[in-house]
Every structure is written in structure tokens, then in C-alpha cells.
Amino acid sequence: MYRISKSFTFAAAHKLVHPYIGKCSTVHGHTYTVDVVLVGDSLDSCGMLVDFNNFAPLKRYIDIMLDHSLLNDTIEQPTCEHIAKHLFEFCAASWAGVESVRVWESAKAWAEYSDPVLTHDKTARARLQHSKRAQ
């Protein structure tokens, strides 16, 4: 099994909304790091699982939709967990073999989302791609 990872960073503000009560209910910001992990059994003719340059659509999405934004405008309750799931769904619609997306909101705190069905089931991935196109 081959495993690759690509990391991205972005800065954004957010606040957690009801029912959350605490200091994160006020607008504040983080410099996030996103780690995307892909897995697969075989390499292409160039000896790669996926060319790292093929991650450009995710970089564009992060730059346009998330970087220097208020995450609440894109993700209803932008917890680290929800951000990870949001980005996992984008990745799973773009590439086969997405194992996980981990989102760091600080050097000491992260959340990760994975879906073993989408990671290994090409039919489920195709359904997700179709539903994303329909939106």
C-alpha cells in the first residue's frame, strides 16, 4: 500500500455558534494547516500514486473559499471537525483513495475526518462526484 500526503495552510476567522457556549463563541482566527492523505495499491506509469501538482484544485478552493475569510460563511458550525469533513468531501470528489483529511487549528490541536467507504469503494466515490456536480 502506498500513502502520500500534501499539506496546505490558510488563515481564517470563525466563531462557534449555539449550542456552543465558551470563549470560541466570539470571532477569532487561526492559521490552519490541512493534511490530505491518499492511499493506493499501485502507481501510475511515472511511478506516482498521484502527482502532487494534481492537488492544485484543492489549493485554489482553499485560497478562494477559505483563506482570509469568515468560515461561518462557508461552513455552518466551523469546528475543526466540520472543516475536516468539508475538505474531505471536496477531496473525495476529486481523487480516488482519499484516506483522511486532518485540520490543525494550532500546533497542539487537530481534528481528522475519514470515511472508509469512500476511501475504498469506487461506486460510493462516483455517487459523491455525481451529487457534487448536481449542486
C-alpha positions as CSV (number, residue, x, y, z in Angstrom):
1,M,0.0,0.0,0.0
2,Y,1.3,3.4,-0.9
3,R,0.4,6.5,1.1
4,I,1.1,10.2,0.2
5,S,0.2,13.4,1.9
6,K,0.1,17.0,0.9
7,S,-0.2,19.9,3.3
8,F,-1.8,23.4,2.9
9,T,-2.1,26.4,5.1
10,F,-4.6,29.2,5.3
11,A,-5.6,31.9,7.8
12,A,-9.3,32.4,8.6
13,A,-11.6,33.7,11.3
14,H,-14.6,31.9,12.7
15,K,-16.9,31.7,15.7
16,L,-18.8,28.7,17.1
17,V,-22.5,29.2,17.4
18,H,-25.3,27.9,19.6
19,P,-25.4,25.5,21.3
20,Y,-21.7,26.1,22.0
21,I,-21.0,28.4,24.9
22,G,-17.4,29.4,25.6
23,K,-14.6,31.7,24.5
24,C,-14.8,30.4,20.9
25,S,-18.2,31.9,20.5
26,T,-16.6,35.2,19.7
27,V,-15.0,35.9,16.4
28,H,-11.3,34.8,16.4
29,G,-8.8,33.5,14.0
30,H,-6.4,30.7,13.4
31,T,-3.7,29.8,10.9
32,Y,-4.9,26.4,9.8
33,T,-2.8,23.5,8.4
34,V,-4.6,20.9,6.3
35,D,-3.1,17.5,5.7
36,V,-4.6,15.3,2.9
37,V,-3.7,11.7,2.8
38,L,-4.3,9.4,-0.2
39,V,-3.6,5.7,-0.4
40,G,-3.5,3.2,-3.2
41,D,-2.2,-0.2,-4.2
42,S,-0.5,0.8,-7.4
43,L,1.5,3.6,-9.0
44,D,1.0,5.2,-12.4
45,S,3.4,4.8,-15.3
46,C,5.5,7.7,-13.8
47,G,5.9,5.9,-10.5
48,M,3.5,8.1,-8.6
49,L,0.3,7.4,-6.7
50,V,-0.9,11.0,-7.6
51,D,1.3,13.8,-8.9
52,F,1.5,16.4,-6.2
53,N,0.7,19.0,-8.8
54,N,-2.7,17.5,-9.1
55,F,-3.6,18.9,-5.8
56,A,-3.9,22.4,-7.4
57,P,-7.7,22.4,-7.4
58,L,-7.7,22.0,-3.6
59,K,-5.2,24.8,-3.2
60,R,-7.4,27.0,-5.4
61,Y,-10.5,26.1,-3.4
62,I,-8.8,26.9,-0.1
63,D,-7.4,30.2,-1.5
64,I,-10.8,31.3,-2.9
65,M,-13.3,30.0,-0.3
66,L,-11.4,29.7,3.0
67,D,-8.2,31.8,3.1
68,H,-8.8,35.2,4.9
69,S,-12.5,34.5,5.2
70,L,-15.1,34.2,7.9
71,L,-15.5,30.4,7.8
72,N,-19.1,30.7,9.1
73,D,-20.0,32.0,5.6
74,T,-19.0,28.6,4.1
75,I,-19.4,26.1,7.0
76,E,-22.4,26.5,9.3
77,Q,-20.6,25.5,12.5
78,P,-16.9,25.7,11.6
79,T,-15.4,23.4,14.2
80,C,-12.1,21.8,13.3
81,E,-14.1,18.5,12.8
82,H,-16.6,20.1,10.4
83,I,-13.8,21.8,8.4
84,A,-12.0,18.4,8.1
85,K,-15.2,16.8,6.8
86,H,-15.9,19.6,4.4
87,L,-12.5,19.4,2.9
88,F,-12.6,15.6,2.9
89,E,-15.7,15.7,0.7
90,F,-14.1,18.1,-1.7
91,C,-11.0,15.8,-2.0
92,A,-13.1,12.6,-2.2
93,A,-15.0,14.1,-5.2
94,S,-11.6,14.9,-6.8
95,W,-9.3,11.9,-6.3
96,A,-9.7,8.2,-5.6
97,G,-8.2,6.8,-2.4
98,V,-8.6,9.8,-0.1
99,E,-7.9,8.2,3.3
100,S,-8.2,11.2,5.6
101,V,-8.1,15.0,6.0
102,R,-6.6,16.4,9.1
103,V,-7.1,20.0,10.1
104,W,-4.8,21.7,12.6
105,E,-6.0,24.9,14.2
106,S,-2.9,25.2,16.3
107,A,0.4,23.3,16.8
108,K,-1.3,21.3,19.5
109,A,-4.9,20.8,18.3
110,W,-6.3,19.0,15.3
111,A,-9.3,17.0,14.1
112,E,-9.4,14.4,11.3
113,Y,-12.1,13.1,9.1
114,S,-12.0,9.8,7.2
115,D,-14.7,7.7,5.5
116,P,-13.5,4.1,4.8
117,V,-16.4,3.5,2.4
118,L,-15.4,6.5,0.2
119,T,-11.7,5.7,0.6
120,H,-12.1,2.1,-0.8
121,D,-15.4,2.0,-2.6
122,K,-15.2,3.4,-6.2
123,T,-19.0,3.2,-6.5
124,A,-19.5,5.4,-3.4
125,R,-16.9,7.9,-4.8
126,A,-18.7,8.0,-8.1
127,R,-22.0,8.8,-6.3
128,L,-20.3,11.6,-4.4
129,Q,-18.9,13.1,-7.6
130,H,-22.3,13.0,-9.2
131,S,-24.0,14.6,-6.3
132,K,-21.4,17.4,-6.2
133,R,-21.9,18.1,-9.9
134,A,-25.7,18.3,-9.4
135,Q,-25.3,21.1,-6.7
